[in-house]
Amino acid sequence: MIAYPDTSFLCSIYRKQIHTPLALAYRAGMKEPLCFSSLLEFEFIQAIRLQVWLHAVDRTKGYSEREADQMIADWESDVAAGVNVLVPSDADAVLRLARTYSLQRTAHKGHRTLDILHVATAVHLGAKQFLTFDARQRALAKYAGLRVPV
């Protein structure tokens, strides 16, 4: 595995956003499948479903259930085709590594729990690159020794 994405990267692939052109260009240049953990998939799907709720509460926010369903269907199609591949990880090992990053960085840099878990997962799985559009997560990934090309 060379690269591991976060949710911001996945959202940019599956819904047109400001970073979509950059995410799609990077993805098109990858020679290997996009690897993900069950945690990443959960957060990605949860983020999509939350947007549906936000849209139902206030039509100026989030997006429609139809759009969300299409994003999820596109994701599942890519998983079925092997474009995206689930890579198992040792949850205890990831949590121990995440705890270390938390103790070293959170009080000074304000890292969020899932951001730390995604970086720890990437390191645990042996990724060389971390794909994110989140500034704090980018900083943590670099601290953890990962390249952040996008």
N, CA, C and O of each residue as an XYZ file, in Angstrom:
600
protein
N       0.853     -1.187      0.000
C       0.000      0.000      0.000
C       0.892      1.242      0.000
O       1.814      1.365      0.806
N       0.602      2.131     -0.898
C       1.367      3.367     -0.982
C       0.607      4.520     -0.327
O       1.192      5.285      0.440
N      -0.684      4.653     -0.617
C      -1.453      5.797     -0.134
C      -2.689      5.357      0.630
O      -3.318      4.352      0.300
N      -3.026      6.126      1.657
C      -4.224      5.881      2.453
C      -4.996      7.199      2.534
O      -4.417      8.221      2.904
N      -6.283      7.199      2.197
C      -7.062      8.444      2.198
C      -7.756      8.701      3.532
O      -7.858      7.816      4.383
N      -8.224      9.925      3.690
C      -9.143     10.227      4.779
C     -10.499     10.553      4.168
O     -10.677     10.478      2.952
N     -11.442     10.912      5.008
C     -12.804     11.174      4.547
C     -12.874     12.388      3.622
O     -13.663     12.391      2.677
N     -12.070     13.410      3.874
C     -12.108     14.596      3.005
C     -11.716     14.224      1.572
O     -12.280     14.751      0.614
N     -10.760     13.326      1.432
C     -10.351     12.879      0.103
C     -11.470     12.076     -0.549
O     -11.791     12.300     -1.716
N     -12.066     11.142      0.192
C     -13.162     10.337     -0.358
C     -14.346     11.209     -0.762
O     -14.930     11.014     -1.828
N     -14.698     12.165      0.085
C     -15.824     13.052     -0.248
C     -15.542     13.837     -1.527
O     -16.449     14.094     -2.318
N     -14.281     14.214     -1.723
C     -13.920     14.942     -2.940
C     -13.975     14.054     -4.175
O     -14.174     14.552     -5.284
N     -13.805     12.763     -4.002
C     -13.919     11.823     -5.124
C     -15.392     11.588     -5.481
O     -15.749     11.530     -6.657
N     -16.229     11.456     -4.470
C     -17.606     11.004     -4.707
C     -18.647     12.110     -4.743
O     -19.826     11.831     -4.963
N     -18.246     13.358     -4.532
C     -19.162     14.491     -4.665
C     -18.354     15.700     -5.106
O     -17.273     15.958     -4.577
N     -18.875     16.434     -6.070
C     -18.141     17.601     -6.577
C     -17.983     18.624     -5.455
O     -18.952     19.100     -4.864
N     -16.713     18.940     -5.190
C     -16.335     19.903     -4.166
C     -15.142     20.697     -4.670
O     -14.670     20.474     -5.785
N     -14.664     21.604     -3.872
C     -13.554     22.457     -4.293
C     -12.297     21.645     -4.635
O     -11.559     22.013     -5.548
N     -12.051     20.557     -3.917
C     -10.842     19.759     -4.132
C     -11.049     18.592     -5.101
O     -10.126     17.809     -5.327
N     -12.232     18.471     -5.668
C     -12.527     17.334     -6.550
C     -11.553     17.205     -7.722
O     -11.071     16.100     -7.971
N     -11.242     18.265     -8.446
C     -10.300     18.090     -9.569
C      -8.946     17.529     -9.125
O      -8.386     16.659     -9.791
N      -8.428     18.020     -8.014
C      -7.145     17.540     -7.506
C      -7.246     16.078     -7.059
O      -6.360     15.277     -7.357
N      -8.316     15.729     -6.352
C      -8.508     14.353     -5.881
C      -8.654     13.391     -7.058
O      -8.049     12.318     -7.064
N      -9.451     13.771     -8.050
C      -9.647     12.901     -9.212
C      -8.361     12.742    -10.020
O      -8.070     11.655    -10.519
N      -7.603     13.806    -10.146
C      -6.339     13.727    -10.886
C      -5.357     12.809    -10.154
O      -4.687     11.987    -10.780
N      -5.275     12.951     -8.849
C      -4.378     12.089     -8.089
C      -4.825     10.635     -8.206
O      -4.007      9.746     -8.444
N      -6.114     10.399     -8.038
C      -6.663      9.041     -8.100
C      -6.404      8.410     -9.475
O      -6.072      7.228     -9.567
N      -6.557      9.192    -10.525
C      -6.338      8.682    -11.884
C      -4.888      8.247    -12.086
O      -4.619      7.351    -12.888
N      -3.962      8.863    -11.378
C      -2.561      8.520    -11.507
C      -2.110      7.359    -10.637
O      -0.979      6.891    -10.767
N      -2.974      6.890     -9.758
C      -2.608      5.776     -8.879
C      -2.592      4.465     -9.667
O      -3.474      4.212    -10.488
N      -1.601      3.656     -9.411
C      -1.498      2.364    -10.085
C      -2.135      1.240     -9.270
O      -2.432      0.172     -9.806
N      -2.344      1.480     -7.982
C      -2.920      0.473     -7.103
C      -4.328      0.902     -6.661
O      -4.695      2.068     -6.803
N      -5.103     -0.033     -6.133
C      -6.429      0.330     -5.625
C      -6.303      1.297     -4.447
O      -5.260      1.371     -3.797
N      -7.351      2.013     -4.192
C      -7.413      2.892     -3.035
C      -7.788      2.026     -1.830
O      -8.874      1.448     -1.793
N      -6.904      1.938     -0.863
C      -7.140      1.092      0.309
C      -7.880      1.876      1.387
O      -7.689      3.082      1.542
N      -8.724      1.169      2.123
C      -9.478      1.796      3.204
C      -9.690      0.799      4.331
O      -9.616     -0.413      4.128
N      -9.954      1.321      5.514
C     -10.274      0.495      6.673
C     -11.781      0.539      6.901
O     -12.483      1.374      6.330
N     -12.261     -0.359      7.731
C     -13.689     -0.340      8.063
C     -14.044      0.945      8.807
O     -15.157      1.452      8.660
N     -13.123      1.477      9.598
C     -13.364      2.749     10.289
C     -13.544      3.883      9.284
O     -14.464      4.690      9.415
N     -12.673      3.946      8.289
C     -12.779      4.995      7.272
C     -14.088      4.875      6.504
O     -14.764      5.876      6.264
N     -14.443      3.666      6.123
C     -15.702      3.475      5.404
C     -16.884      3.903      6.263
O     -17.809      4.546      5.769
N     -16.859      3.551      7.546
C     -17.940      3.965      8.445
C     -18.042      5.481      8.516
O     -19.133      6.036      8.386
N     -16.906      6.162      8.722
C     -16.965      7.624      8.832
C     -17.446      8.259      7.529
O     -18.213      9.222      7.556
N     -17.008      7.734      6.403
C     -17.422      8.258      5.099
C     -18.936      8.122      4.913
O     -19.603      9.094      4.556
N     -19.473      6.950      5.148
C     -20.922      6.731      5.000
C     -21.691      7.566      6.020
O     -22.728      8.142      5.694
N     -21.192      7.633      7.242
C     -21.839      8.438      8.285
C     -21.867      9.915      7.891
O     -22.874     10.594      8.092
N     -20.781     10.406      7.339
C     -20.723     11.806      6.907
C     -21.759     12.081      5.816
O     -22.404     13.129      5.814
N     -21.910     11.146      4.904
C     -22.904     11.295      3.838
C     -24.318     11.329      4.430
O     -25.121     12.196      4.085
N     -24.606     10.394      5.307
C     -25.955     10.318      5.901
C     -26.250     11.552      6.768
O     -27.393     12.004      6.833
N     -25.226     12.093      7.426
C     -25.413     13.310      8.217
C     -25.807     14.480      7.322
O     -26.613     15.320      7.721
N     -25.247     14.543      6.119
C     -25.599     15.608      5.186
C     -27.080     15.542      4.791
O     -27.713     16.575      4.573
N     -27.624     14.332      4.702
C     -29.045     14.161      4.402
C     -29.879     14.746      5.531
O     -30.857     15.450      5.281
N     -29.502     14.463      6.759
C     -30.227     15.019      7.916
C     -30.134     16.542      7.923
O     -31.138     17.224      8.130
N     -28.933     17.079      7.699
C     -28.769     18.537      7.672
C     -29.668     19.165      6.610
O     -30.267     20.216      6.838
N     -29.759     18.521      5.456
C     -30.586     19.023      4.362
C     -32.075     18.962      4.721
O     -32.838     19.857      4.359
N     -32.478     17.930      5.417
C     -33.880     17.798      5.824
C     -34.267     18.879      6.828
O     -35.407     19.344      6.833
N     -33.327     19.277      7.672
C     -33.576     20.310      8.680
C     -33.530     21.705      8.069
O     -34.312     22.580      8.443
N     -32.616     21.907      7.131
C     -32.426     23.212      6.501
C     -31.996     22.986      5.057
O     -30.871     22.547      4.815
N     -32.855     23.272      4.108
C     -32.600     22.983      2.691
C     -31.382     23.713      2.121
O     -30.938     23.388      1.019
N     -30.834     24.687      2.844
C     -29.641     25.378      2.366
C     -28.358     24.649      2.773
O     -27.262     25.055      2.386
N     -28.495     23.583      3.545
C     -27.338     22.828      4.027
C     -27.400     21.392      3.518
O     -28.449     20.910      3.091
N     -26.261     20.729      3.574
C     -26.213     19.317      3.226
C     -26.630     19.057      1.797
O     -26.496     19.920      0.929
N     -27.142     17.851      1.560
C     -27.632     17.489      0.235
C     -28.703     16.424      0.342
O     -28.916     15.827      1.397
N     -29.368     16.203     -0.773
C     -30.552     15.352     -0.796
C     -30.227     13.877     -0.555
O     -29.094     13.427     -0.725
N     -31.249     13.159     -0.161
C     -31.104     11.719      0.037
C     -30.766     11.030     -1.284
O     -29.996     10.070     -1.309
N     -31.334     11.516     -2.365
C     -31.023     10.941     -3.679
C     -29.534     11.081     -3.997
O     -28.903     10.128     -4.453
N     -28.978     12.256     -3.757
C     -27.553     12.459     -4.006
C     -26.708     11.570     -3.085
O     -25.717     10.982     -3.517
N     -27.108     11.480     -1.830
C     -26.387     10.628     -0.883
C     -26.440      9.165     -1.316
O     -25.428      8.464     -1.293
N     -27.610      8.720     -1.703
C     -27.753      7.326     -2.158
C     -26.864      7.052     -3.366
O     -26.290      5.969     -3.485
N     -26.748      8.029     -4.263
C     -25.896      7.848     -5.444
C     -24.429      7.779     -5.045
O     -23.678      6.970     -5.590
N     -24.015      8.616     -4.103
C     -22.627      8.579     -3.631
C     -22.305      7.212     -3.035
O     -21.255      6.633     -3.314
N     -23.212      6.710     -2.218
C     -22.990      5.403     -1.587
C     -22.993      4.295     -2.628
O     -22.181      3.372     -2.554
N     -23.893      4.377     -3.592
C     -23.933      3.371     -4.663
C     -22.640      3.403     -5.479
O     -22.107      2.352     -5.838
N     -22.137      4.595     -5.772
C     -20.874      4.712     -6.509
C     -19.724      4.117     -5.700
O     -18.873      3.415     -6.247
N     -19.699      4.394     -4.414
C     -18.676      3.829     -3.523
C     -18.743      2.296     -3.547
O     -17.730      1.624     -3.744
N     -19.938      1.762     -3.344
C     -20.102      0.307     -3.300
C     -19.750     -0.337     -4.638
O     -19.214     -1.445     -4.673
N     -20.045      0.343     -5.725
C     -19.683     -0.161     -7.047
C     -18.159     -0.227     -7.197
O     -17.623     -1.194     -7.737
N     -17.471      0.810     -6.713
C     -16.010      0.822     -6.787
C     -15.390     -0.245     -5.891
O     -14.363     -0.826     -6.241
N     -16.000     -0.506     -4.746
C     -15.516     -1.583     -3.872
C     -15.710     -2.932     -4.564
O     -14.801     -3.762     -4.582
N     -16.893     -3.145     -5.132
C     -17.183     -4.409     -5.820
C     -16.248     -4.622     -7.009
O     -15.886     -5.758     -7.315
N     -15.857     -3.541     -7.679
C     -14.977     -3.637     -8.849
C     -13.496     -3.734     -8.469
O     -12.647     -3.943     -9.336
N     -13.186     -3.583     -7.183
C     -11.791     -3.645     -6.748
C     -11.029     -2.351     -6.908
O      -9.811     -2.316     -6.732
N     -11.743     -1.280     -7.244
C     -11.111      0.038     -7.347
C     -10.716      0.522     -5.952
O      -9.681      1.164     -5.775
N     -11.552      0.206     -4.975
C     -11.295      0.483     -3.563
C     -11.265     -0.860     -2.844
O     -12.117     -1.717     -3.080
N     -10.283     -1.039     -1.971
C     -10.093     -2.334     -1.325
C     -10.029     -2.176      0.196
O      -9.253     -1.381      0.727
N     -10.867     -2.955      0.873
C     -10.851     -2.992      2.333
C      -9.594     -3.726      2.792
O      -9.324     -4.849      2.365
N      -8.830     -3.073      3.670
C      -7.614     -3.668      4.221
C      -7.824     -3.832      5.723
O      -8.019     -2.843      6.431
N      -7.786     -5.068      6.216
C      -7.988     -5.281      7.648
C      -6.847     -4.684      8.463
O      -5.702     -4.636      8.014
N      -7.176     -4.237      9.654
C      -6.158     -3.703     10.545
C      -6.406     -4.244     11.950
O      -7.498     -4.711     12.274
N      -5.382     -4.168     12.759
C      -5.455     -4.584     14.154
C      -5.915     -3.373     14.966
O      -5.140     -2.444     15.197
N      -7.168     -3.388     15.395
C      -7.746     -2.230     16.087
C      -6.974     -1.873     17.355
O      -6.796     -0.691     17.649
N      -6.517     -2.859     18.105
C      -5.758     -2.570     19.327
C      -4.435     -1.885     19.011
O      -4.037     -0.947     19.702
N      -3.760     -2.349     17.975
C      -2.494     -1.725     17.583
C      -2.730     -0.290     17.106
O      -1.955      0.610     17.428
N      -3.786     -0.086     16.350
C      -4.120      1.260     15.876
C      -4.425      2.175     17.065
O      -3.954      3.311     17.111
N      -5.203      1.688     18.012
C      -5.548      2.500     19.189
C      -4.316      2.834     20.033
O      -4.209      3.944     20.554
N      -3.402      1.900     20.168
C      -2.174      2.181     20.931
C      -1.350      3.261     20.229
O      -0.826      4.165     20.880
N      -1.237      3.169     18.920
C      -0.500      4.179     18.168
C      -1.220      5.526     18.236
O      -0.586      6.569     18.398
N      -2.537      5.495     18.112
C      -3.333      6.731     18.202
C      -3.162      7.389     19.573
O      -3.079      8.613     19.673
N      -3.112      6.583     20.612
C      -2.911      7.124     21.965
C      -1.572      7.849     22.043
O      -1.477      8.923     22.637
N      -0.550      7.270     21.449
C       0.768      7.915     21.439
C       0.705      9.258     20.725
O       1.204     10.257     21.242
N       0.097      9.292     19.543
C      -0.025     10.558     18.817
C      -0.841     11.573     19.614
O      -0.513     12.759     19.635
N      -1.882     11.117     20.255
C      -2.713     12.006     21.063
C      -1.903     12.632     22.189
O      -1.951     13.844     22.399
N      -1.163     11.806     22.908
C      -0.356     12.314     24.026
C       0.713     13.285     23.548
O       1.030     14.252     24.240
N       1.264     13.034     22.379
C       2.349     13.866     21.863
C       1.868     15.163     21.220
O       2.594     16.158     21.233
N       0.648     15.173     20.653
C       0.281     16.281     19.780
C      -1.025     17.025     20.093
O      -1.110     18.228     19.848
N      -2.028     16.347     20.619
C      -3.356     16.952     20.678
C      -3.423     18.208     21.534
O      -4.041     19.189     21.119
N      -2.818     18.214     22.698
C      -2.897     19.387     23.576
C      -2.303     20.634     22.935
O      -2.675     21.752     23.289
N      -1.384     20.450     21.995
C      -0.723     21.589     21.355
C      -1.246     21.902     19.960
O      -1.128     23.033     19.488
N      -1.828     20.894     19.298
C      -2.230     21.077     17.903
C      -3.721     20.871     17.648
O      -4.186     21.142     16.540
N      -4.483     20.402     18.630
C      -5.933     20.310     18.495
C      -6.444     19.231     17.560
O      -7.435     19.443     16.861
N      -5.797     18.090     17.532
C      -6.239     17.009     16.643
C      -7.512     16.346     17.165
O      -7.686     16.163     18.370
N      -8.401     15.989     16.230
C      -9.653     15.309     16.559
C      -9.433     13.800     16.584
O      -8.515     13.276     15.954
N     -10.298     13.119     17.328
C     -10.157     11.678     17.537
C     -10.077     10.894     16.228
O      -9.133     10.130     16.026
N     -11.048     11.073     15.342
C     -11.042     10.289     14.108
C      -9.862     10.639     13.210
O      -9.354      9.774     12.496
N      -9.427     11.872     13.236
C      -8.247     12.243     12.446
C      -7.022     11.475     12.939
O      -6.245     10.959     12.136
N      -6.853     11.400     14.250
C      -5.732     10.648     14.819
C      -5.851      9.178     14.460
O      -4.860      8.541     14.102
N      -7.056      8.637     14.552
C      -7.254      7.221     14.232
C      -6.939      6.922     12.765
O      -6.363      5.876     12.465
N      -7.301      7.810     11.859
C      -7.003      7.579     10.441
C      -5.499      7.623     10.178
O      -4.976      6.788      9.439
N      -4.814      8.572     10.766
C      -3.353      8.637     10.581
C      -2.704      7.402     11.196
O      -1.815      6.805     10.588
N      -3.132      7.013     12.385
C      -2.579      5.823     13.033
C      -2.844      4.575     12.194
O      -1.986      3.698     12.098
N      -4.017      4.493     11.594
C      -4.332      3.357     10.727
C      -3.394      3.329      9.526
O      -2.866      2.275      9.169
N      -3.189      4.479      8.908
C      -2.297      4.556      7.750
C      -0.889      4.089      8.115
O      -0.276      3.314      7.381
N      -0.391      4.558      9.237
C       0.955      4.160      9.674
C       0.980      2.664      9.976
O       1.897      1.956      9.561
N      -0.026      2.191     10.698
C      -0.112      0.767     11.052
C      -0.122     -0.116      9.801
O       0.489     -1.185      9.789
N      -0.803      0.323      8.767
C      -0.914     -0.470      7.544
C       0.297     -0.339      6.621
O       0.382     -1.027      5.604
N       1.224      0.533      6.972
C       2.433      0.680      6.172
C       2.310      1.627      4.997
O       3.108      1.557      4.062
N       1.321      2.515      5.025
C       1.174      3.505      3.956
C       2.393      4.429      3.942
O       3.003      4.693      4.978
N       2.723      4.901      2.775
C       3.813      5.870      2.620
C       3.254      7.282      2.464
O       3.918      8.264      2.796
N       2.016      7.370      1.951
C       1.374      8.658      1.703
C       0.019      8.691      2.392
O      -0.630      7.663      2.584
N      -0.389      9.897      2.758
C      -1.700     10.113      3.361
C      -2.425     11.163      2.536
O      -1.888     12.243      2.286
N      -3.640     10.850      2.115
C      -4.394     11.727      1.218
C      -5.457     12.466      2.011
O      -6.418     11.861      2.487
N      -5.286     13.782      2.155
C      -6.220     14.585      2.932
C      -6.228     16.026      2.435
O      -5.260     16.506      1.846
N      -7.345     16.699      2.688
C      -7.454     18.127      2.429
C      -7.654     18.892      3.735
O      -7.956     20.086      3.720
N      -7.487     18.212      4.852
C      -7.652     18.787      6.191
C      -6.280     19.226      6.716
O      -5.363     18.411      6.808
N      -6.138     20.509      7.059
C      -4.833     21.065      7.432
C      -4.251     20.414      8.687
O      -3.073     20.058      8.705
N      -5.055     20.257      9.730
C      -4.529     19.656     10.960
C      -4.169     18.183     10.760
O      -3.167     17.702     11.289
N      -4.987     17.487     10.000
C      -4.697     16.083      9.744
C      -3.434     15.952      8.877
O      -2.644     15.025      9.055
N      -3.261     16.871      7.960
C      -2.052     16.925      7.125
C      -0.821     17.071      8.030
O       0.172     16.366      7.854
N      -0.894     17.976      8.980
C       0.235     18.201      9.895
C       0.532     16.950     10.717
O       1.697     16.594     10.901
N      -0.492     16.288     11.206
C      -0.291     15.074     11.993
C       0.307     13.962     11.132
O       1.202     13.244     11.577
N      -0.180     13.823      9.914
C       0.352     12.794      9.011
C       1.837     13.040      8.744
O       2.634     12.101      8.750
N       2.205     14.284      8.514
C       3.625     14.600      8.302
C       4.444     14.289      9.542
O       5.547     13.750      9.445
N       3.908     14.626     10.706
C       4.584     14.320     11.969
C       4.806     12.811     12.106
O       5.835     12.370     12.617
N       3.832     12.031     11.646
C       3.901     10.572     11.741
C       4.808      9.961     10.660
O       4.978      8.743     10.610
N       5.377     10.792      9.811
C       6.312     10.303      8.812
C       5.698      9.980      7.447
O       6.346      9.367      6.599
N       4.469     10.387      7.246
C       3.795     10.126      5.967
C       3.959     11.328      5.042
O       3.961     12.473      5.492
N       4.097     11.058      3.757
C       4.066     12.129      2.756
C       2.618     12.488      2.496
O       1.745     11.620      2.519
N       2.358     13.759      2.249
C       1.004     14.230      1.967
C       1.021     14.947      0.612
O       1.245     16.156      0.549
N       0.784     14.196     -0.468
C       0.975     14.746     -1.819
C      -0.130     15.663     -2.312
O       0.099     16.441     -3.238
N      -1.314     15.602     -1.732
C      -2.410     16.472     -2.217
C      -2.792     17.472     -1.155
O      -3.688     18.288     -1.370
